[in-house]
Amino acid sequence: MAGIGGPIGHWITREMVIAFAVIFSIPFWINAVGLYQYLGVEILIWMIYALGFNLLLGYTGKPSFGHGAYFGIGAYAFGLAQQHVVVNVWIGIGIAILAATLAGAMVAAFISHRRGIYFALMTIAFGQVFWFAAVKWHALTGGEDGLQNIPRPDVFSISLKDNEALFYLAFFFFVLVVIALWRLIHSPFGKVIKAIKQNEMRAGFIGYNVRLFKFMVFTISAGIAGLAGGLFAMAQGSAYPDVMSLHVSGLVVMMTLIGGGFVSFWGPVLGTVIFFLARDILGVLTETWLLWYGLMFIVVVMFKPEGLAGIWQDLTRTRVSKSESVDTSLISSARR
Amino acid sequence: MTVAPLFEARHIHKRFGDQVVLEEINLAFEEGELSGIMGPNGAGKTTCFNVLTGRYKPDRGQVIFAGEPITGLPPRVIAQKGVSRSFQLINLFDEYSALENVLIAVPQVRNRGFNMIRNIEQDTAAIDKAALVLERVGLKGKENEPSDQLSYGDRRALEIAVALATEPRILFLDEPTSGIGIEAMARLAELVQELKRTYTMIIIEHDMKFLFDLADRISVVHWGQVIAEGTPDELRANKWVKSSNLGKLV
């Protein structure tokens, strides 16, 4: 049952240490490879978003096609808090998480007894409701233009105006989210939600309150989207309805699936990197980069639904079986 | 009868649209007994189980477990009260190993279901318990096999193991022999014989020999009603059973 990652104690794994080290080093070399500091910030924010999303999609098997709503609510809540309450990162982020969690809980209360396609359709419907509200409720959201001039507050008298500083703030939250989610997934709660993904009915018949578990997962996932949204508002200096639209909600689904959220904890992280590299590298070559990215998505879904993490697992698995079981190679090749 | 039965169904009526599936079901299962339910295809046996274990609400009638009405309660509540069931179509957690399938059903794990911090792999007491259940159904040594790669017979056994792991007071098995070979059937008969000593059991079964060898009492369900009841010997003498197809098989 133990993962390949090799836990170090109760909270940390070797994989985490490697991932954290690599990501921590990004600002030192990102300019040298022809990219820019702000990209790192954006990638980190969407990694947080995708990781939270994957708790719902990959681990509980429940798709949400309107998750942008909670990301957007987090962004607006952060912006409004900065503009009307107090200019403070922690309070702003706290309010962003709280607002998105509440919105998520409200929606979850309506949809957590649904299954399959009905669940998915309801997430779209509610996502659209929030998006529409954001566009139309000028007094609160600023309509299509959104909230402008959201300040980047100082943290412990360190200015976040510099993208490197903001990167490390986002990194701090990323580390928290990774550790918390990894722990959650390996807890009894995690075991139950994975069981619900596999067989909702049986989970009920062995005594689990499936609806309540789905409610909680949806709410947690929305809260994490809110955190990412809050950071995004800080990074962009604004909050606008576009991130709540159906097509931007779709992006997080694609990132998670291309990366391999169904088979790996790190799938969404990988998928986020691929998306932004595609945007910035393909985007330089052609304006129609989304078309190519979309094609890539289709190919992945058709030929390798387990995503890049799935391909990686296949490669490493083959290597292990080749090195470990030379004498059974006949049998395994015959089986193939 | 001096003691009230452990589980009782009174005047159960269930329809889907205009189709009446259960007309009037009256059943009583005594503590410690193995009761069988038989009847032709489409007689309403599985629907009856589904009503008794909470999957469907009956349109009329009452379900009583240990003196308490449980009619129309959701399956999870009925399960928590100590009623467990297996399914005719195998109904497992296919991405989980055999051990994980059973572990998730162990009450200690269930009680900590909302714990988001504890490491489940260190829950050795629960894991030992799950391993013991697997051993009991004859799956020792296959703990870490992915459940979707077990043989059909082993999956049948695991289906029962998951139901057992909830530590029920009463166990409903829906056609446990469905689709298994002769050898697996013998193993299963042995298992049921052994479980009989600890559990009150109700089994729906198509295989008449299996049922008549094991059951203390049998109810024959047809046209949504209980048309005959008694010990296997009484039923062998029953004129309806004799004149029907069922009689020839016994």
Chai-1 contact restraints between the chains, C-beta under 6 A:
chainA,res_idxA,chainB,res_idxB,connection_type,confidence,min_distance_angstrom,max_distance_angstrom,comment,restraint_id
A,M1,B,E121,contact,1.0,0.0,6.0,A-B,restraint_1
A,R183,B,I117,contact,1.0,0.0,6.0,A-B,restraint_2
A,L184,B,M116,contact,1.0,0.0,6.0,A-B,restraint_3
A,S187,B,N115,contact,1.0,0.0,6.0,A-B,restraint_4
A,S187,B,M116,contact,1.0,0.0,6.0,A-B,restraint_5
A,S187,B,I117,contact,1.0,0.0,6.0,A-B,restraint_6
A,S187,B,R118,contact,1.0,0.0,6.0,A-B,restraint_7
A,P188,B,V109,contact,1.0,0.0,6.0,A-B,restraint_8
A,P188,B,R112,contact,1.0,0.0,6.0,A-B,restraint_9
A,P188,B,G113,contact,1.0,0.0,6.0,A-B,restraint_10
A,P188,B,N115,contact,1.0,0.0,6.0,A-B,restraint_11
A,P188,B,I120,contact,1.0,0.0,6.0,A-B,restraint_12
A,F189,B,F114,contact,1.0,0.0,6.0,A-B,restraint_13
A,F189,B,M116,contact,1.0,0.0,6.0,A-B,restraint_14
A,K191,B,I104,contact,1.0,0.0,6.0,A-B,restraint_15
A,K191,B,I120,contact,1.0,0.0,6.0,A-B,restraint_16
A,V192,B,G113,contact,1.0,0.0,6.0,A-B,restraint_17
A,A195,B,F93,contact,1.0,0.0,6.0,A-B,restraint_18
A,A195,B,I104,contact,1.0,0.0,6.0,A-B,restraint_19
A,Q198,B,F93,contact,1.0,0.0,6.0,A-B,restraint_20
A,Q198,B,D94,contact,1.0,0.0,6.0,A-B,restraint_21
A,Q198,B,E95,contact,1.0,0.0,6.0,A-B,restraint_22
A,N199,B,F93,contact,1.0,0.0,6.0,A-B,restraint_23
A,R202,B,N91,contact,1.0,0.0,6.0,A-B,restraint_24
A,G204,B,P75,contact,1.0,0.0,6.0,A-B,restraint_25
A,G204,B,R76,contact,1.0,0.0,6.0,A-B,restraint_26
A,F205,B,P75,contact,1.0,0.0,6.0,A-B,restraint_27
A,F205,B,A79,contact,1.0,0.0,6.0,A-B,restraint_28
A,I206,B,A79,contact,1.0,0.0,6.0,A-B,restraint_29
A,I206,B,A105,contact,1.0,0.0,6.0,A-B,restraint_30
A,I206,B,T166,contact,1.0,0.0,6.0,A-B,restraint_31
A,G207,B,R76,contact,1.0,0.0,6.0,A-B,restraint_32
A,G207,B,A79,contact,1.0,0.0,6.0,A-B,restraint_33
A,G207,B,Q80,contact,1.0,0.0,6.0,A-B,restraint_34
A,G207,B,R110,contact,1.0,0.0,6.0,A-B,restraint_35
A,Y208,B,R76,contact,1.0,0.0,6.0,A-B,restraint_36
A,N209,B,R76,contact,1.0,0.0,6.0,A-B,restraint_37
